[in-house]
Amino acid sequence: MRALLNTAGPYTLLILRPGPNRHMEGVEPIIWEHGRRNMRLRAEGSLAIVMPVGDPEVSGIGIFRVSVDEAKALMDDDPCVLAGVLVPEYHAGMSFPGDSL
């Protein structure tokens, strides 16, 4: 177990909650661009897990393969965050090489 613990790296759990503009008129194209951006971040390897959630209090969960500061920097340019459609919440964590769903 000690050897495995030495291989752990920084991950960030992102919880996206509905923002004040979640139900504003014209929100669908903004959400679409948010999704396209997530797929790009996933393909580039920084966003390991993308999980839309259909709960009234949680719109989505993401797991980034980067530190909290790096995840915040990435999400600062997210269309839904910029528009107040989603509000991000960050939690630092660690994980191990090879972990997956």
PyRosetta script that sets phi, psi and omega in degrees:
from pyrosetta import init, pose_from_sequence

init()
pose = pose_from_sequence("MRALLNTAGPYTLLILRPGPNRHMEGVEPIIWEHGRRNMRLRAEGSLAIVMPVGDPEVSGIGIFRVSVDEAKALMDDDPCVLAGVLVPEYHAGMSFPGDSL")
pose.set_psi(1, -38.9)
pose.set_omega(1, 179.6)
pose.set_phi(2, -61.2)
pose.set_psi(2, -40.2)
pose.set_omega(2, 179.1)
pose.set_phi(3, -62.9)
pose.set_psi(3, -42.3)
pose.set_omega(3, 179.0)
pose.set_phi(4, -66.3)
pose.set_psi(4, -40.6)
pose.set_omega(4, 178.8)
pose.set_phi(5, -58.8)
pose.set_psi(5, -33.6)
pose.set_omega(5, 178.9)
pose.set_phi(6, -68.5)
pose.set_psi(6, -15.3)
pose.set_omega(6, -179.6)
pose.set_phi(7, -95.0)
pose.set_psi(7, -6.3)
pose.set_omega(7, -176.9)
pose.set_phi(8, -63.1)
pose.set_psi(8, 143.3)
pose.set_omega(8, 178.9)
pose.set_phi(9, -127.6)
pose.set_psi(9, 168.0)
pose.set_omega(9, -177.4)
pose.set_phi(10, -72.8)
pose.set_psi(10, 135.7)
pose.set_omega(10, 172.6)
pose.set_phi(11, -133.2)
pose.set_psi(11, 159.6)
pose.set_omega(11, 176.8)
pose.set_phi(12, -130.4)
pose.set_psi(12, 127.1)
pose.set_omega(12, 173.4)
pose.set_phi(13, -87.9)
pose.set_psi(13, 124.4)
pose.set_omega(13, 178.3)
pose.set_phi(14, -109.9)
pose.set_psi(14, 126.4)
pose.set_omega(14, 172.4)
pose.set_phi(15, -113.2)
pose.set_psi(15, 124.2)
pose.set_omega(15, 178.6)
pose.set_phi(16, -103.2)
pose.set_psi(16, 122.3)
pose.set_omega(16, 179.4)
pose.set_phi(17, -108.5)
pose.set_psi(17, 152.6)
pose.set_omega(17, 177.1)
pose.set_phi(18, -59.1)
pose.set_psi(18, 135.2)
pose.set_omega(18, 178.5)
pose.set_phi(19, -95.7)
pose.set_psi(19, 179.4)
pose.set_omega(19, -177.4)
pose.set_phi(20, -63.8)
pose.set_psi(20, -22.3)
pose.set_omega(20, -178.7)
pose.set_phi(21, -105.3)
pose.set_psi(21, 17.0)
pose.set_omega(21, -175.7)
pose.set_phi(22, -56.7)
pose.set_psi(22, -34.0)
pose.set_omega(22, -176.1)
pose.set_phi(23, -111.3)
pose.set_psi(23, 22.1)
pose.set_omega(23, 179.6)
pose.set_phi(24, -70.4)
pose.set_psi(24, 158.7)
pose.set_omega(24, 177.5)
pose.set_phi(25, -64.6)
pose.set_psi(25, 138.1)
pose.set_omega(25, 177.9)
pose.set_phi(26, 80.5)
pose.set_psi(26, 18.5)
pose.set_omega(26, -175.4)
pose.set_phi(27, -76.3)
pose.set_psi(27, -25.1)
pose.set_omega(27, -173.4)
pose.set_phi(28, -58.5)
pose.set_psi(28, -44.5)
pose.set_omega(28, 177.6)
pose.set_phi(29, -63.2)
pose.set_psi(29, -31.8)
pose.set_omega(29, 177.8)
pose.set_phi(30, -67.2)
pose.set_psi(30, -44.4)
pose.set_omega(30, 178.5)
pose.set_phi(31, -63.6)
pose.set_psi(31, -38.7)
pose.set_omega(31, 178.2)
pose.set_phi(32, -60.8)
pose.set_psi(32, -45.7)
pose.set_omega(32, 179.2)
pose.set_phi(33, -65.7)
pose.set_psi(33, -36.0)
pose.set_omega(33, 174.6)
pose.set_phi(34, -59.1)
pose.set_psi(34, -45.6)
pose.set_omega(34, 178.7)
pose.set_phi(35, -64.3)
pose.set_psi(35, -42.5)
pose.set_omega(35, 177.5)
pose.set_phi(36, -61.1)
pose.set_psi(36, -41.3)
pose.set_omega(36, 179.1)
pose.set_phi(37, -64.7)
pose.set_psi(37, -42.0)
pose.set_omega(37, 176.8)
pose.set_phi(38, -58.9)
pose.set_psi(38, -41.4)
pose.set_omega(38, 179.8)
pose.set_phi(39, -65.2)
pose.set_psi(39, -35.5)
pose.set_omega(39, 176.7)
pose.set_phi(40, -67.3)
pose.set_psi(40, -45.5)
pose.set_omega(40, 178.7)
pose.set_phi(41, -62.4)
pose.set_psi(41, -35.6)
pose.set_omega(41, 177.4)
pose.set_phi(42, -65.8)
pose.set_psi(42, -46.9)
pose.set_omega(42, 179.8)
pose.set_phi(43, -63.3)
pose.set_psi(43, -34.5)
pose.set_omega(43, 179.1)
pose.set_phi(44, -76.5)
pose.set_psi(44, -15.8)
pose.set_omega(44, 175.4)
pose.set_phi(45, 98.8)
pose.set_psi(45, -4.5)
pose.set_omega(45, -179.2)
pose.set_phi(46, -82.7)
pose.set_psi(46, -26.2)
pose.set_omega(46, 179.9)
pose.set_phi(47, -109.6)
pose.set_psi(47, 102.2)
pose.set_omega(47, -173.2)
pose.set_phi(48, -76.1)
pose.set_psi(48, -38.4)
pose.set_omega(48, -176.3)
pose.set_phi(49, -130.2)
pose.set_psi(49, 130.3)
pose.set_omega(49, 174.1)
pose.set_phi(50, -120.1)
pose.set_psi(50, 120.4)
pose.set_omega(50, -174.9)
pose.set_phi(51, -137.4)
pose.set_psi(51, 94.2)
pose.set_omega(51, 172.5)
pose.set_phi(52, -62.2)
pose.set_psi(52, 142.8)
pose.set_omega(52, -178.5)
pose.set_phi(53, -126.6)
pose.set_psi(53, 133.7)
pose.set_omega(53, -178.6)
pose.set_phi(54, -97.6)
pose.set_psi(54, 38.1)
pose.set_omega(54, -178.6)
pose.set_phi(55, -99.8)
pose.set_psi(55, 144.2)
pose.set_omega(55, -179.8)
pose.set_phi(56, -62.7)
pose.set_psi(56, -23.3)
pose.set_omega(56, -177.7)
pose.set_phi(57, -103.2)
pose.set_psi(57, -13.0)
pose.set_omega(57, 178.9)
pose.set_phi(58, -133.6)
pose.set_psi(58, 122.5)
pose.set_omega(58, -179.9)
pose.set_phi(59, -92.3)
pose.set_psi(59, -26.0)
pose.set_omega(59, -179.1)
pose.set_phi(60, -172.6)
pose.set_psi(60, 162.1)
pose.set_omega(60, 176.6)
pose.set_phi(61, -132.3)
pose.set_psi(61, 139.1)
pose.set_omega(61, 175.1)
pose.set_phi(62, -135.1)
pose.set_psi(62, 150.2)
pose.set_omega(62, 173.2)
pose.set_phi(63, -121.6)
pose.set_psi(63, 115.8)
pose.set_omega(63, 179.2)
pose.set_phi(64, -93.0)
pose.set_psi(64, 145.4)
pose.set_omega(64, 174.6)
pose.set_phi(65, -90.8)
pose.set_psi(65, 34.8)
pose.set_omega(65, -177.5)
pose.set_phi(66, -139.1)
pose.set_psi(66, 170.5)
pose.set_omega(66, 178.5)
pose.set_phi(67, -69.0)
pose.set_psi(67, 167.8)
pose.set_omega(67, 177.7)
pose.set_phi(68, -59.0)
pose.set_psi(68, -44.2)
pose.set_omega(68, -179.5)
pose.set_phi(69, -61.2)
pose.set_psi(69, -40.9)
pose.set_omega(69, 178.7)
pose.set_phi(70, -68.2)
pose.set_psi(70, -39.5)
pose.set_omega(70, 178.0)
pose.set_phi(71, -64.0)
pose.set_psi(71, -42.4)
pose.set_omega(71, 177.6)
pose.set_phi(72, -60.9)
pose.set_psi(72, -43.1)
pose.set_omega(72, 179.1)
pose.set_phi(73, -61.3)
pose.set_psi(73, -39.9)
pose.set_omega(73, 177.7)
pose.set_phi(74, -66.8)
pose.set_psi(74, -42.1)
pose.set_omega(74, -176.4)
pose.set_phi(75, -77.1)
pose.set_psi(75, -18.2)
pose.set_omega(75, 177.1)
pose.set_phi(76, -60.2)
pose.set_psi(76, -24.5)
pose.set_omega(76, -179.9)
pose.set_phi(77, -100.5)
pose.set_psi(77, 4.8)
pose.set_omega(77, -178.3)
pose.set_phi(78, -69.5)
pose.set_psi(78, 132.9)
pose.set_omega(78, -177.4)
pose.set_phi(79, -58.7)
pose.set_psi(79, -39.2)
pose.set_omega(79, -179.5)
pose.set_phi(80, -71.2)
pose.set_psi(80, -35.3)
pose.set_omega(80, 177.7)
pose.set_phi(81, -69.4)
pose.set_psi(81, -44.9)
pose.set_omega(81, 179.4)
pose.set_phi(82, -60.3)
pose.set_psi(82, -36.1)
pose.set_omega(82, -176.9)
pose.set_phi(83, -88.2)
pose.set_psi(83, -1.2)
pose.set_omega(83, -178.3)
pose.set_phi(84, 73.6)
pose.set_psi(84, 18.5)
pose.set_omega(84, 178.5)
pose.set_phi(85, -79.6)
pose.set_psi(85, -36.8)
pose.set_omega(85, 177.7)
pose.set_phi(86, -129.3)
pose.set_psi(86, 148.5)
pose.set_omega(86, 177.6)
pose.set_phi(87, -118.8)
pose.set_psi(87, 121.2)
pose.set_omega(87, -177.5)
pose.set_phi(88, -84.8)
pose.set_psi(88, 147.9)
pose.set_omega(88, 174.6)
pose.set_phi(89, -132.6)
pose.set_psi(89, 130.2)
pose.set_omega(89, -172.5)
pose.set_phi(90, -114.5)
pose.set_psi(90, 141.7)
pose.set_omega(90, 176.9)
pose.set_phi(91, -138.4)
pose.set_psi(91, 123.7)
pose.set_omega(91, 179.6)
pose.set_phi(92, -74.4)
pose.set_psi(92, 145.0)
pose.set_omega(92, 177.5)
pose.set_phi(93, -154.2)
pose.set_psi(93, -179.3)
pose.set_omega(93, 177.8)
pose.set_phi(94, -133.4)
pose.set_psi(94, 151.6)
pose.set_omega(94, 174.2)
pose.set_phi(95, -149.1)
pose.set_psi(95, 177.7)
pose.set_omega(95, -172.0)
pose.set_phi(96, -115.9)
pose.set_psi(96, 148.1)
pose.set_omega(96, 176.9)
pose.set_phi(97, -55.7)
pose.set_psi(97, 135.5)
pose.set_omega(97, 177.7)
pose.set_phi(98, 91.8)
pose.set_psi(98, -11.0)
pose.set_omega(98, 177.6)
pose.set_phi(99, -65.4)
pose.set_psi(99, 139.7)
pose.set_omega(99, 178.4)
pose.set_phi(100, -161.6)
pose.set_psi(100, 170.3)
pose.set_omega(100, 175.3)
pose.set_phi(101, -80.7)
pose.dump_pdb("model.pdb")
